[in-house]
Amino acid sequence: MNSTTPGSGIVAGADIRIGTGRSRRFFGAEHGAEVSYFFVENQPGEGPGLHWHPYAETWVVIEGLARITVGEETFVAGAGDTATGPAFVPHCFTNAGDGVLRIIGIHASATIIQTFLDED
């Protein structure tokens, strides 16, 4: 029987929490990984503004409904759905449901680089 003991390879959720909320941000470069991610918990109507990355981003909806815009296309994804936005294409998502949206945004990069379009 194999067993593993948590060690330095484990990143506790509390260590990557964003502010006082339940969302988390994982920078792969800080942990020897070639990918980074956001684990987001948003209330209805919440979501990041329109932005882009110099690499692709993939979203996995864990719970709830996400209205995802990628370029000129907008679609609704539910629990278990996966969507991808290509590099340099503006995108955003919003909680389109009545409950909590739990979604993971996987960044194909060891660091998170994002440019918001509504910033000067």
Secondary structure, 3 states (H helix, E strand, C coil): CCCCCCCCCCCCHHHHECCCCCCEEECHHHHCCCCEEEEEEECCCCCCCCEECCCCEEEEEEECEEEEEECCEEEEEECCCEEEECCCCCEEEEECCCCCEEEEEEECCCCCCCEECCCC
